[in-house]
C-alpha cells in the first residue's frame, strides 16, 4: 500500500480525480480522521471535508505504484 496526501478542493477536481482513478484496476481509499470512503465514489468524496488535504491509500503492488503516482501527480501535495 502507498499513502499520499491529495488536494481535491473543487467540483471539477473531484470529477477529474475520480475519472483518473477509474483507469486503474486497484482499490483506493480516502481517509480523513476516522472516516474512510472509496476514492472512486463521487458521492463518498463529497461527504468529506474537501477544504483540507486528504490522505489517499493506494492498494497496489510496488511495481505499479509509480504509474499510479505519476497519473495522480496533479492532485498530490508534495
PAZALO-488249 format. One record per residue: residue number from 1; residue in three letters; x, y, z of N, C-alpha, C, O, CB in turn. Coordinates in steps of 0.02 Angstrom, whole numbers, plus 32768, in hexadecimal, padded with zeros to 4 digits. Glycine has a CB too. Layout:
BEGIN
<atom k="NUM" r="ALA" n_x="X" n_y="Y" n_z="Z" ca_x="X" ca_y="Y" ca_z="Z" c_x="X" c_y="Y" c_z="Z" o_x="X" o_y="Y" o_z="Z" cb_x="X" cb_y="Y" cb_z="Z"/>
...
This chain:
BEGIN
<atom k="1" r="UNK" n_x="802A" n_y="7FC5" n_z="8000" ca_x="8000" ca_y="8000" ca_z="8000" c_x="802D" c_y="803E" c_z="8000" o_x="8060" o_y="8041" o_z="8022" cb_x="7FD0" cb_y="8000" cb_z="803D"/>
<atom k="2" r="UNK" n_x="8018" n_y="806F" n_z="7FD9" ca_x="803B" ca_y="80AF" ca_z="7FD5" c_x="800B" c_y="80E5" c_z="7FF1" o_x="7FCF" o_y="80E3" o_z="7FE3" cb_x="8051" cb_y="80C0" cb_z="7F8C"/>
<atom k="3" r="UNK" n_x="8026" n_y="8113" n_z="8017" ca_x="7FFE" ca_y="8148" ca_z="8035" c_x="8018" c_y="818C" c_z="801F" o_x="8054" o_y="819A" o_z="8026" cb_x="7FFD" cb_y="8142" cb_z="8083"/>
<atom k="4" r="UNK" n_x="7FEC" n_y="81B7" n_z="8005" ca_x="7FFD" ca_y="81FB" ca_z="7FF2" c_x="7FC5" c_y="8229" c_z="8009" o_x="7F8D" o_y="8213" o_z="8016" cb_x="8008" cb_y="8201" cb_z="7FA5"/>
<atom k="5" r="UNK" n_x="7FD4" n_y="8269" n_z="800E" ca_x="7FA1" ca_y="829C" ca_z="801E" c_x="7F8D" c_y="82BF" c_z="7FDE" o_x="7FB8" o_y="82D1" o_z="7FB6" cb_x="7FBB" cb_y="82CF" cb_z="8053"/>
<atom k="6" r="UNK" n_x="7F4C" n_y="82C8" n_z="7FD5" ca_x="7F33" ca_y="82E8" ca_z="7F98" c_x="7F08" c_y="8324" c_z="7FA9" o_x="7EEE" o_y="832B" o_z="7FE0" cb_x="7F0A" cb_y="82B6" cb_z="7F6F"/>
<atom k="7" r="UNK" n_x="7F03" n_y="8351" n_z="7F78" ca_x="7EDA" ca_y="838C" ca_z="7F7E" c_x="7EA7" c_y="838B" c_z="7F45" o_x="7EB8" o_y="8395" o_z="7F0B" cb_x="7F06" cb_y="83CE" cb_z="7F7C"/>
<atom k="8" r="UNK" n_x="7E68" n_y="8380" n_z="7F57" ca_x="7E32" ca_y="837F" ca_z="7F25" c_x="7DFA" c_y="83AD" c_z="7F3E" o_x="7DC5" o_y="8397" o_z="7F52" cb_x="7E16" cb_y="8335" cb_z="7F19"/>
<atom k="9" r="UNK" n_x="7E09" n_y="83EE" n_z="7F3D" ca_x="7DDE" ca_y="841F" ca_z="7F5E" c_x="7DAB" c_y="8442" c_z="7F31" o_x="7D90" o_y="8476" o_z="7F44" cb_x="7E08" cb_y="8452" cb_z="7F7D"/>
<atom k="10" r="UNK" n_x="7D9D" n_y="8426" n_z="7EF6" ca_x="7D69" ca_y="8443" ca_z="7ECC" c_x="7D42" c_y="840B" c_z="7EA9" o_x="7D59" o_y="83D3" o_z="7EA4" cb_x="7D88" cb_y="8474" cb_z="7E97"/>
<atom k="11" r="UNK" n_x="7D07" n_y="841C" n_z="7E90" ca_x="7CDD" ca_y="83EB" ca_z="7E6F" c_x="7CFF" c_y="83CF" c_z="7E31" o_x="7CFE" o_y="8393" o_z="7E25" cb_x="7C99" cb_y="840B" cb_z="7E5C"/>
<atom k="12" r="UNK" n_x="7D1F" n_y="83FB" n_z="7E0A" ca_x="7D41" ca_y="83E4" ca_z="7DCE" c_x="7D7B" c_y="83B6" c_z="7DDE" o_x="7D87" o_y="8385" o_z="7DBB" cb_x="7D5A" cb_y="8420" cb_z="7DA6"/>
<atom k="13" r="UNK" n_x="7DA0" n_y="83C5" n_z="7E14" ca_x="7DD8" ca_y="839B" ca_z="7E28" c_x="7DBF" c_y="8356" c_z="7E3E" o_x="7DDE" o_y="8323" o_z="7E2F" cb_x="7E00" cb_y="83BB" cb_z="7E61"/>
<atom k="14" r="UNK" n_x="7D87" n_y="8354" n_z="7E61" ca_x="7D6B" ca_y="8314" ca_z="7E77" c_x="7D57" c_y="82EA" c_z="7E3B" o_x="7D67" o_y="82AE" o_z="7E39" cb_x="7D2D" cb_y="831F" cb_z="7EA6"/>
<atom k="15" r="UNK" n_x="7D35" n_y="8307" n_z="7E0B" ca_x="7D21" ca_y="82E2" ca_z="7DCE" c_x="7D5E" c_y="82C7" c_z="7DAA" o_x="7D60" o_y="828C" o_z="7D97" cb_x="7CF9" cb_y="830F" cb_z="7D9F"/>
<atom k="16" r="UNK" n_x="7D8F" n_y="82F1" n_z="7DA0" ca_x="7DCC" ca_y="82DD" ca_z="7D7E" c_x="7DF2" c_y="82A7" c_z="7DA5" o_x="7E0B" o_y="8277" o_z="7D88" cb_x="7DFA" cb_y="831A" cb_z="7D73"/>
<atom k="17" r="UNK" n_x="7DF5" n_y="82AE" n_z="7DE7" ca_x="7E16" ca_y="827E" ca_z="7E13" c_x="7DF6" c_y="8239" c_z="7E0D" o_x="7E19" o_y="8208" o_z="7E04" cb_x="7E14" cb_y="8296" cb_z="7E5C"/>
<atom k="18" r="UNK" n_x="7DB4" n_y="8236" n_z="7E11" ca_x="7D91" ca_y="81F6" ca_z="7E0C" c_x="7D9B" c_y="81D7" c_z="7DC7" o_x="7DA4" o_y="819A" o_z="7DC2" cb_x="7D45" cb_y="8200" cb_z="7E1B"/>
<atom k="19" r="UNK" n_x="7D99" n_y="81FF" n_z="7D93" ca_x="7DA5" ca_y="81E5" ca_z="7D4F" c_x="7DEB" c_y="81C9" c_z="7D48" o_x="7DF5" o_y="8196" o_z="7D28" cb_x="7D99" cb_y="821B" cb_z="7D1B"/>
<atom k="20" r="UNK" n_x="7E1D" n_y="81EA" n_z="7D66" ca_x="7E61" ca_y="81D2" ca_z="7D63" c_x="7E69" c_y="8191" c_z="7D8A" o_x="7E8E" o_y="8164" o_z="7D75" cb_x="7E91" cb_y="8207" cb_z="7D7F"/>
<atom k="21" r="UNK" n_x="7E48" n_y="818B" n_z="7DC3" ca_x="7E4C" ca_y="814D" ca_z="7DEA" c_x="7E2A" c_y="8112" c_z="7DC7" o_x="7E3F" o_y="80D9" o_z="7DCE" cb_x="7E2C" cb_y="8157" cb_z="7E2F"/>
<atom k="22" r="UNK" n_x="7DF5" n_y="8120" n_z="7DA1" ca_x="7DCF" ca_y="80EB" ca_z="7D80" c_x="7DF9" c_y="80C7" c_z="7D4C" o_x="7DE7" o_y="8090" o_z="7D37" cb_x="7D92" cb_y="8109" cb_z="7D5F"/>
<atom k="23" r="UNK" n_x="7E30" n_y="80E4" n_z="7D36" ca_x="7E5B" ca_y="80C5" ca_z="7D05" c_x="7E84" c_y="808B" c_z="7D21" o_x="7EA0" o_y="8063" o_z="7CFC" cb_x="7E8A" cb_y="80F9" cb_z="7CE8"/>
<atom k="24" r="UNK" n_x="7E86" n_y="8086" n_z="7D64" ca_x="7EAE" ca_y="8053" ca_z="7D84" c_x="7E83" c_y="801E" c_z="7DA4" o_x="7E4E" o_y="802D" o_z="7DC0" cb_x="7EDC" cb_y="8073" cb_z="7DB8"/>
<atom k="25" r="UNK" n_x="7E9A" n_y="7FDF" n_z="7DA0" ca_x="7E75" ca_y="7FA7" ca_z="7DBC" c_x="7E92" c_y="7F95" c_z="7E00" o_x="7EAB" o_y="7F5E" o_z="7E0B" cb_x="7E78" cb_y="7F6A" cb_z="7D8C"/>
<atom k="26" r="UNK" n_x="7E8D" n_y="7FC5" n_z="7E2F" ca_x="7EA2" ca_y="7FB9" ca_z="7E73" c_x="7E76" c_y="7FE3" c_z="7EA1" o_x="7E4E" o_y="800C" o_z="7E89" cb_x="7EEF" cb_y="7FCB" cb_z="7E7D"/>
<atom k="27" r="UNK" n_x="7E7E" n_y="7FDA" n_z="7EE1" ca_x="7E54" ca_y="7FFD" ca_z="7F11" c_x="7E76" c_y="803C" c_z="7F2B" o_x="7EB3" o_y="803D" o_z="7F35" cb_x="7E42" cb_y="7FCF" cb_z="7F4C"/>
<atom k="28" r="UNK" n_x="7E4E" n_y="806F" n_z="7F37" ca_x="7E65" ca_y="80AF" ca_z="7F52" c_x="7E36" c_y="80C2" c_z="7F8B" o_x="7DF9" o_y="80BE" o_z="7F84" cb_x="7E68" cb_y="80E6" cb_z="7F1B"/>
<atom k="29" r="UNK" n_x="7E52" n_y="80D8" n_z="7FC3" ca_x="7E2A" ca_y="80F0" ca_z="7FFB" c_x="7E3F" c_y="8137" c_z="800B" o_x="7E7A" o_y="8147" o_z="8009" cb_x="7E31" cb_y="80C2" cb_z="8039"/>
<atom k="30" r="UNK" n_x="7E0F" n_y="8161" n_z="801B" ca_x="7E1D" ca_y="81A4" ca_z="8035" c_x="7E10" c_y="81A3" c_z="8080" o_x="7DDB" o_y="818B" o_z="8096" cb_x="7DF2" cb_y="81DB" cb_z="8011"/>
<atom k="31" r="UNK" n_x="7E3F" n_y="81BE" n_z="80A7" ca_x="7E3A" ca_y="81BC" ca_z="80EF" c_x="7E3F" c_y="8204" c_z="810A" o_x="7E6D" o_y="8228" o_z="80FB" cb_x="7E72" cb_y="8190" cb_z="810E"/>
<atom k="32" r="UNK" n_x="7E0D" n_y="8217" n_z="8132" ca_x="7E0D" ca_y="8257" ca_z="8153" c_x="7DF8" c_y="824B" c_z="819B" o_x="7DBD" o_y="823E" o_z="81A8" cb_x="7DDE" cb_y="828B" cb_z="812E"/>
<atom k="33" r="UNK" n_x="7E27" n_y="824F" n_z="81C9" ca_x="7E18" ca_y="823F" ca_z="820F" c_x="7E05" c_y="81F6" c_z="8215" o_x="7E2C" o_y="81CA" o_z="8204" cb_x="7DDF" cb_y="826B" cb_z="822A"/>
<atom k="34" r="UNK" n_x="7DCA" n_y="81E9" n_z="822E" ca_x="7DB4" ca_y="81A4" ca_z="8236" c_x="7D85" c_y="818D" c_z="81FE" o_x="7D6A" o_y="8156" o_z="8200" cb_x="7D91" cb_y="819A" cb_z="8278"/>
<atom k="35" r="UNK" n_x="7D7B" n_y="81B8" n_z="81CC" ca_x="7D50" ca_y="81A8" ca_z="8193" c_x="7D79" c_y="818D" c_z="8159" o_x="7DAD" o_y="81A8" o_z="8147" cb_x="7D29" cb_y="81E6" cb_z="817D"/>
<atom k="36" r="UNK" n_x="7D61" n_y="8156" n_z="813C" ca_x="7D81" ca_y="8137" ca_z="8102" c_x="7D4B" c_y="812D" c_z="80CD" o_x="7D17" o_y="8110" o_z="80DB" cb_x="7DA4" cb_y="80F3" cb_z="8114"/>
<atom k="37" r="UNK" n_x="7D59" n_y="8146" n_z="8090" ca_x="7D2A" ca_y="813B" ca_z="8058" c_x="7D4F" c_y="8120" c_z="801C" o_x="7D8C" o_y="8129" o_z="8015" cb_x="7D05" cb_y="817E" cb_z="8047"/>
<atom k="38" r="UNK" n_x="7D2A" n_y="8100" n_z="7FF0" ca_x="7D46" ca_y="80E8" ca_z="7FB1" c_x="7D56" c_y="8124" c_z="7F86" o_x="7D29" o_y="814D" o_z="7F78" cb_x="7D15" cb_y="80B7" cb_z="7F8C"/>
<atom k="39" r="UNK" n_x="7D94" n_y="812B" n_z="7F71" ca_x="7DAA" ca_y="8166" ca_z="7F4B" c_x="7D8C" c_y="8167" c_z="7F04" o_x="7D91" o_y="819A" o_z="7EE2" cb_x="7DF5" cb_y="8168" cb_z="7F47"/>
<atom k="40" r="UNK" n_x="7D6F" n_y="8130" n_z="7EED" ca_x="7D50" ca_y="812F" ca_z="7EAB" c_x="7D06" c_y="8143" c_z="7EAF" o_x="7CE3" o_y="8142" o_z="7E7C" cb_x="7D56" cb_y="80E9" cb_z="7E8C"/>
<atom k="41" r="UNK" n_x="7CEE" n_y="8156" n_z="7EEA" ca_x="7CA9" ca_y="8168" ca_z="7EF5" c_x="7CA2" c_y="81B4" c_z="7EFC" o_x="7CB9" o_y="81D2" o_z="7F2D" cb_x="7C8D" cb_y="8145" cb_z="7F33"/>
<atom k="42" r="UNK" n_x="7C83" n_y="81D3" n_z="7ECA" ca_x="7C7A" ca_y="821C" ca_z="7ECD" c_x="7C4F" c_y="822F" c_z="7F09" o_x="7C5F" o_y="8260" o_z="7F2B" cb_x="7C59" cb_y="8235" cb_z="7E8C"/>
<atom k="43" r="UNK" n_x="7C1B" n_y="820A" n_z="7F17" ca_x="7BF0" ca_y="8219" ca_z="7F50" c_x="7C17" c_y="8212" c_z="7F91" o_x="7C0F" o_y="823B" o_z="7FBF" cb_x="7BB3" cb_y="81EB" cb_z="7F51"/>
<atom k="44" r="UNK" n_x="7C41" n_y="81E0" n_z="7F96" ca_x="7C6A" ca_y="81D7" ca_z="7FD2" c_x="7C99" c_y="8211" c_z="7FDC" o_x="7CA2" o_y="8229" o_z="8014" cb_x="7C91" cb_y="8196" cb_z="7FCE"/>
<atom k="45" r="UNK" n_x="7CB8" n_y="8228" n_z="7FA6" ca_x="7CE7" ca_y="825F" ca_z="7FAB" c_x="7CC4" c_y="829F" c_z="7FC1" o_x="7CDE" o_y="82C4" o_z="7FEB" cb_x="7D0A" cb_y="826A" cb_z="7F67"/>
<atom k="46" r="UNK" n_x="7C89" n_y="82AC" n_z="7FA6" ca_x="7C65" ca_y="82E8" ca_z="7FB9" c_x="7C4B" c_y="82E6" c_z="8001" o_x="7C35" o_y="831A" o_z="801B" cb_x="7C2B" cb_y="82F3" cb_z="7F8A"/>
<atom k="47" r="UNK" n_x="7C4C" n_y="82AD" n_z="8021" ca_x="7C38" ca_y="82A9" ca_z="8067" c_x="7C71" c_y="82BD" c_z="8096" o_x="7C68" o_y="82C1" o_z="80D2" cb_x="7C20" cb_y="8263" cb_z="8078"/>
<atom k="48" r="UNK" n_x="7CAD" n_y="82C9" n_z="8079" ca_x="7CE8" ca_y="82DB" ca_z="80A1" c_x="7CF4" c_y="8327" c_z="80A0" o_x="7CD9" o_y="834A" o_z="8076" cb_x="7D26" cb_y="82B6" cb_z="8087"/>
<atom k="49" r="UNK" n_x="7D1D" n_y="833E" n_z="80CF" ca_x="7D32" ca_y="8384" ca_z="80D1" c_x="7D6A" c_y="838D" c_z="809E" o_x="7DA2" o_y="8379" o_z="80AB" cb_x="7D48" cb_y="8399" cb_z="8119"/>
<atom k="50" r="UNK" n_x="7D5B" n_y="83AC" n_z="8066" ca_x="7D8C" ca_y="83B3" ca_z="802F" c_x="7DB6" c_y="83F2" c_z="8036" o_x="7DE1" o_y="83FF" o_z="800C" cb_x="7D68" cb_y="83B4" cb_z="7FED"/>
<atom k="51" r="UNK" n_x="7DAB" n_y="8419" n_z="806A" ca_x="7DD2" ca_y="8456" ca_z="8072" c_x="7E19" c_y="8447" c_z="808D" o_x="7E45" o_y="8472" o_z="808A" cb_x="7DAF" cb_y="8486" cb_z="80A2"/>
<atom k="52" r="UNK" n_x="7E23" n_y="840A" n_z="80A5" ca_x="7E65" ca_y="83F6" ca_z="80BF" c_x="7E81" c_y="83BD" c_z="8095" o_x="7E5B" o_y="839B" o_z="8073" cb_x="7E5F" cb_y="83E1" cb_z="810A"/>
<atom k="53" r="UNK" n_x="7EC2" n_y="83B4" n_z="8096" ca_x="7EE0" ca_y="837A" ca_z="8073" c_x="7EC4" c_y="8339" c_z="8090" o_x="7EB5" o_y="8334" o_z="80CC" cb_x="7F2D" cb_y="837B" cb_z="8078"/>
<atom k="54" r="UNK" n_x="7EBE" n_y="8307" n_z="8065" ca_x="7EA2" ca_y="82C6" ca_z="8079" c_x="7ED6" c_y="8290" c_z="8069" o_x="7EF9" o_y="8294" o_z="8036" cb_x="7E5F" cb_y="82B8" cb_z="8054"/>
<atom k="55" r="UNK" n_x="7EDA" n_y="825E" n_z="8094" ca_x="7F09" ca_y="8227" ca_z="8089" c_x="7EEB" c_y="81F6" c_z="8058" o_x="7EB2" o_y="81E1" o_z="805F" cb_x="7F19" cb_y="8204" cb_z="80CC"/>
<atom k="56" r="UNK" n_x="7F12" n_y="81E3" n_z="8025" ca_x="7EFE" ca_y="81B1" ca_z="7FF4" c_x="7F27" c_y="8172" c_z="7FFE" o_x="7F64" o_y="8174" o_z="7FFA" cb_x="7F07" cb_y="81CC" cb_z="7FAC"/>
<atom k="57" r="UNK" n_x="7F05" n_y="813B" n_z="800D" ca_x="7F25" ca_y="80FA" ca_z="8012" c_x="7F1D" c_y="80D5" c_z="7FD0" o_x="7EE4" o_y="80CA" o_z="7FBA" cb_x="7F08" cb_y="80D0" cb_z="804E"/>
<atom k="58" r="UNK" n_x="7F54" n_y="80C3" n_z="7FB2" ca_x="7F54" ca_y="80A0" ca_z="7F71" c_x="7F66" c_y="8058" c_z="7F7D" o_x="7F9F" o_y="8049" o_z="7F91" cb_x="7F84" cb_y="80C2" cb_z="7F3E"/>
<atom k="59" r="UNK" n_x="7F38" n_y="802B" n_z="7F71" ca_x="7F44" ca_y="7FE3" ca_z="7F7C" c_x="7F5B" c_y="7FC4" c_z="7F3B" o_x="7F33" o_y="7FA9" o_z="7F14" cb_x="7F03" cb_y="7FC0" cb_z="7F96"/>
<atom k="60" r="UNK" n_x="7F9D" n_y="7FC7" n_z="7F30" ca_x="7FBA" ca_y="7FAF" ca_z="7EF1" c_x="8000" c_y="7F95" c_z="7F00" o_x="801F" o_y="7FA9" o_z="7F31" cb_x="7FBB" cb_y="7FE8" cb_z="7EBB"/>
<atom k="61" r="UNK" n_x="8019" n_y="7F69" n_z="7ED5" ca_x="805D" ca_y="7F50" ca_z="7EDC" c_x="808F" c_y="7F89" c_z="7ED2" o_x="8080" o_y="7FBA" o_z="7EB0" cb_x="806B" cb_y="7F18" cb_z="7EAA"/>
<atom k="62" r="UNK" n_x="80C9" n_y="7F82" n_z="7EF0" ca_x="80FD" ca_y="7FB5" ca_z="7EEA" c_x="810F" c_y="7FC2" c_z="7EA0" o_x="811C" o_y="7FFB" o_z="7E8D" cb_x="813C" cb_y="7F9F" cb_z="7F11"/>
<atom k="63" r="UNK" n_x="8110" n_y="7F8D" n_z="7E78" ca_x="8122" ca_y="7F95" ca_z="7E31" c_x="80F2" c_y="7FC3" c_z="7E0C" o_x="8106" o_y="7FE8" o_z="7DE0" cb_x="8124" cb_y="7F50" cb_z="7E0F"/>
<atom k="64" r="UNK" n_x="80B3" n_y="7FC0" n_z="7E1E" ca_x="8080" ca_y="7FE9" ca_z="7DFD" c_x="8077" c_y="802E" c_z="7E1D" o_x="805A" o_y="805A" o_z="7DFE" cb_x="803E" cb_y="7FC4" cb_z="7DFD"/>
<atom k="65" r="UNK" n_x="8090" n_y="8037" n_z="7E59" ca_x="8083" ca_y="8075" ca_z="7E7D" c_x="80A0" c_y="80B2" c_z="7E5A" o_x="8083" o_y="80E8" o_z="7E5E" cb_x="809F" cb_y="8070" cb_z="7EC3"/>
<atom k="66" r="UNK" n_x="80D8" n_y="80AB" n_z="7E38" ca_x="80F6" ca_y="80E4" ca_z="7E15" c_x="80C8" c_y="80FE" c_z="7DDE" o_x="80C2" o_y="813A" o_z="7DD4" cb_x="813A" cb_y="80D1" cb_z="7DF8"/>
<atom k="67" r="UNK" n_x="80A9" n_y="80CF" n_z="7DBA" ca_x="807B" ca_y="80E3" ca_z="7D84" c_x="803E" c_y="8108" c_z="7DA0" o_x="8028" o_y="813A" o_z="7D84" cb_x="8064" cb_y="80A5" cb_z="7D5D"/>
<atom k="68" r="UNK" n_x="8024" n_y="80EF" n_z="7DD8" ca_x="7FEA" ca_y="810F" ca_z="7DF7" c_x="7FFD" c_y="8154" c_z="7E12" o_x="7FD8" o_y="8184" o_z="7E08" cb_x="7FCE" cb_y="80E2" cb_z="7E31"/>
<atom k="69" r="UNK" n_x="8036" n_y="8158" n_z="7E34" ca_x="804C" ca_y="8197" ca_z="7E50" c_x="8057" c_y="81CC" c_z="7E19" o_x="8044" o_y="8206" o_z="7E21" cb_x="808D" cb_y="818E" cb_z="7E77"/>
<atom k="70" r="UNK" n_x="8074" n_y="81B7" n_z="7DE2" ca_x="8080" ca_y="81E8" ca_z="7DAC" c_x="803E" c_y="81FF" c_z="7D8D" o_x="8039" o_y="8239" o_z="7D78" cb_x="80AD" cb_y="81C9" cb_z="7D76"/>
<atom k="71" r="UNK" n_x="800C" n_y="81D4" n_z="7D89" ca_x="7FCB" ca_y="81E8" ca_z="7D6D" c_x="7FA5" c_y="8217" c_z="7D9C" o_x="7F7C" o_y="823E" o_z="7D86" cb_x="7FA1" cb_y="81AA" cb_z="7D5F"/>
<atom k="72" r="UNK" n_x="7FB3" n_y="8212" n_z="7DDD" ca_x="7F91" ca_y="823B" ca_z="7E0F" c_x="7FBB" c_y="8276" c_z="7E27" o_x="7FA9" o_y="8297" o_z="7E57" cb_x="7F7D" cb_y="8211" cb_z="7E49"/>
<atom k="73" r="UNK" n_x="7FF1" n_y="8283" n_z="7E05" ca_x="8022" ca_y="82B6" ca_z="7E1B" c_x="8002" c_y="82FB" c_z="7E26" o_x="8017" o_y="831F" o_z="7E54" cb_x="8059" cb_y="82BB" cb_z="7DE8"/>
<atom k="74" r="UNK" n_x="7FD2" n_y="830E" n_z="7DFD" ca_x="7FB5" ca_y="8351" ca_z="7E03" c_x="7F8A" c_y="835A" c_z="7E42" o_x="7F79" o_y="8393" o_z="7E53" cb_x="7F8B" cb_y="8360" cb_z="7DC6"/>
<atom k="75" r="UNK" n_x="7F78" n_y="8324" n_z="7E64" ca_x="7F50" ca_y="8327" ca_z="7EA1" c_x="7F7B" c_y="8320" c_z="7EDF" o_x="7F67" o_y="8334" o_z="7F16" cb_x="7F1B" cb_y="82F1" cb_z="7EA0"/>
<atom k="76" r="UNK" n_x="7FB6" n_y="8304" n_z="7ED8" ca_x="7FE0" ca_y="82F2" ca_z="7F12" c_x="8002" c_y="8330" c_z="7F2E" o_x="801E" o_y="835A" o_z="7F0A" cb_x="8015" cb_y="82BE" cb_z="7EFE"/>
<atom k="77" r="UNK" n_x="8000" n_y="8335" n_z="7F70" ca_x="8021" ca_y="836C" ca_z="7F94" c_x="8068" c_y="8354" c_z="7FA4" o_x="8072" o_y="831F" o_z="7FC1" cb_x="7FFA" cb_y="8380" cb_z="7FD5"/>
<atom k="78" r="UNK" n_x="8098" n_y="837C" n_z="7F90" ca_x="80DE" ca_y="8368" ca_z="7F9A" c_x="80FD" c_y="838E" c_z="7FD2" o_x="8138" o_y="8383" o_z="7FE1" cb_x="8106" cb_y="8373" cb_z="7F5B"/>
